[in-house]
Amino acid sequence: MAERGQAPRAWQRMLSGRRLNLLDPSPFDVEISDIAHGLARVARWNGQTFGEHAFSVAQHSLLVEDIALRLEPNLPARHRLAVLLHDAPEYVIGDMISPFKAVMGGHYKDVEKRLLDAIHIRFGLPTALPASLVKLTKRADRISAYYEAIELAGFQPAEAEKIFGAPAGHGARLGLVGWTTGEAQTRFLERFTTLEAAMRGG
């Protein structure tokens, strides 16, 4: 709690030892180990999903990156990494469901954008992505949300289609099951490492 006359604390201590300022985040305080650890423990759908384990943002991020690659098989590693990190700020601010984001308005988006910019700079990505990549990421994200909704969150297909749109071939199922936090964290880190190595290699 801030003392009288002092601004409230705006930083969070990470397990890496870094202190990340949420209002003015520095790329030097961003570590992929913290991101993977946090995202593996943040539940999609506020945890309102079937199964023994929550469907984490880390697992969702991997699914979105995989869908994006299926949509664009020649997607370069740099762009795949950007897709993988599209929800990375949620390791700090959590995953707020869309209806609550709408209520929060612009302040939430401002904080989220500053965090994502710092993350991009830390890992050698531009803060302004190509419009085509932004569009692809949103499309893959909505496809992922559709399948998560009907397979994990109890939505009827017609309801999910109305909210998220119907993906091509949407009669099929993906067989989504939430992973343990350990598995989600490990797989996220492995994918990040693979994509970063490919990006650095050309």
N, C-alpha and C positions, 0 to 999 in steps of 0.2 A: 504493500500500500504506500502511495506517495505521501511524503510529508507536506504540510500546508505550504503553498508557494512553489512547490516543485511539480514539474510535469510528471505524469504517470509513466511508469516504466513501459517502454515500447519494444524491448528486446526479449528474446527467449533463448535460454541456454540449451544448446543441442548436446547430444551424447558425445559428439566429436570434441566437445569443449568450445565450439564456436558460439558466439553470442550474436544472433541474427536480429537486426533491427527491423521490425515489421513495417515501419513507416518510411525508413530510408535504408533499404537492404543493400549491403555491399556484396558484390560477387565473390570477394575474398572470404566471406563467411558462409558460403554455400558449399556443402560437401555432399557428394552422391550417396555416401553411406547414411547420412541423416535423412536424405530424401527417401531412399529405399526403406529405411526403418520406419519412417513416419507413414508413408503411403501404404505399407503392408498392414498397418494398424488402423487405418481410416476406413470405415465401412461405407460402401455405397448404399443408397436407399435408406439412410439412417439405421442400417442394420435390420430393416424389415424385409428379410429374405429367408427363404427356406434353406435348410441344411444345418449341419453342425457348426460350420464356420462361416463367418461373414464373407461377403464378396467384396474384397478390398479394392481401393483405388489403384493399388499396384497391379492387381490382376486385371482390372478394367483397362489400365493403360497398355498392358501387353496385348490385350484383345483388340483394342482400337488400332494399335500399330500393325497387328497382323491383318486386320480387315483392310486397312489402308494399302498394305502391300498387295493384297489380293485384288483390290480395285485398280492399283497402278503397279504392276509387276516390276517395272523399271525404276521405281522410286529410289533415288540415291540414298546412301547411308545417312548423309547430313539431314535430309528431310525426314527419314524414318526416325532419327533421334529426336527431332523436333516434335513429331507426333507422339513418341513415347513420353515426352516430357510435357505434354499439353496440359495435364492436370497437376504438374509438380508443385505449384504453390500450395496445394492442399495438404502437404506435409506439415505446413505451419498453421494454416487457417481452417483446415478441415474441409469436408465435402458438404456444402450446404445444398439442399435440394432446390431445384429451380423455382418453386413457388416462393421460398423464403428469400432467394436472391432477388426476386422481383420486388419483394417488400423492402429489402435493404436499399435498393437503388444504387446510385453511382459510387458511393463511398467504398462499398465492397469491391466493386470492379477496379477502382483506382488502386487499392492495396494489392489486389490480385495481379494487376498489370505490372506494378513495380517489382513484385516478387518474381514474376515470370521473366521480366527483362534482366534482372540480376542473374537468374539461373541460366538464361541464354548466353549472357556475356561470359559467365564462368566456364561454360562448356563450348565456347567458340561458335555459337549460333547467333545470327542477326536478331535484333529485337523486333524488327519489322519483317515478317515472313512474306513470301510471295502470296498474292491473293489466291492463286490456284491451290497452294498447299493449305491455306486456311480453309478454303472450301472443301478440300478433300478430307481434312481432319474433322470438320464438322459433320460431313456425310458419314464417315466411319464411326464417329462418336454416336450419332443418332441410330445407326444400324446396331451398334453394340447395346445402346439403351433399349432398343426394341426387344432384342433377345433376352437381355437381363430382365426386362419387365415381365415377359411371358413365362420365362423359365425359372425365375428366382423370386420375383416380387409379387406374384399372384394376379397379374393383369390378364384379362381376356385378350386374345389377339386383336379383336375389333377395337378395343379400347386403346391398346398399345399403338395400333395403326393410326388411329385418330390423333394421338399425341405426337408420335415420333415418325410417322410415315411407314409405309410398308416396303421393306427391302426386296430386291429381286430374289425370287426363289424363297420367299419367306414362309413357305409351307414346311420347310425343313426345320430341324432343331439343332442347336449346337451342343447340347448336353452339358450346359454350364453347371459347375459345382464349385462352391467356394473352397479355396485352398487354406491351409494353415498359414499363420503369419510368417512362419519360417520359410515355407515353400514360396510364398509370394515375394518375400524379400529377396531370397536367393535368385529366383528366376528373373526378377526385375534387374538386379545387379548384373546378372550374366548377360541379359540382352543389352543393357547399357554398355557394358564392356566390349561386347562384340561390335556394336554399332560405332562406338567411339574409335575403336581400333580400325574399322573399315574406313571411317571418315578421315582419320589421320593418314591412312595409307593412300588416300587419293580420292 
